[in-house]
């Protein structure tokens, strides 16, 4: 049986980095039995080979020397392509050195140099907004504005909630991928919601946050919905969106 591994990495776009991904088709015998998809079992990312990408197209290299390396660092079951894998990667330059956009490597170095002794746990609360293809928030009438904020937060009912199908499919996908998701809720502005990752270790929590973001974007794509992580996706006095970070030692 051939296995599909979706290699996912963070690019060099500024001011806000984007997620990129590409699919590797792996033949029989390339993925050892140790990667069997069992509930609660860690998949060893080292069984997936290192790969490469065109860094000149991801704002991570120039056109004359465009190769970047992708090194798998976290692998989880792929909840969209059942029986396959999502593989989060760190980025290295063409010479094998840590790429300047690879902030995960900086965190690894902190942990390796004594930071792990604190045994810190982290939790993230990621807010986001659903937009239509015209970049208009879901729930905002064309050329106008919805009713005042207040009834949309943690609401139920089609007069208040916009994007329920994406929201529910995303939650189930995170569970199927064995991510450390701990909750979801609707937020203050129409079309706005939040999910929580953690509490978990200093590498697991951010890794799972990036994978969850990728899943949200990918599932919304199927429904022709745009996910915005912008702090102010709507003009005027509307609730903003951000990501709160909690930690404990």
Buried (B, 14 or more C-beta within 10 A) or exposed (E): EEBBBBBBBBBBBEEEBEBBBBEBEBEEEBBEEEBEBEEEEEBEBEBBBBBBBEBBEBBBBEEEEBBBBBBBBBBBBBBBBEEBBBBBBBBBBBEEEBBEBBBBBEBBEEBEEEBBEEEBBBBBBBBBBBBBEEEBBBBBEEEEBBEEBEBBBEBEEEEBBBBEEBBEBBBEBBEBBBBBBBEBBBBBBBBBBBBBBBBBBBBBBBBBBBBBBBBBBBBBEEEEBBBBBBEEBBEEEBBBBBBEBEBEE
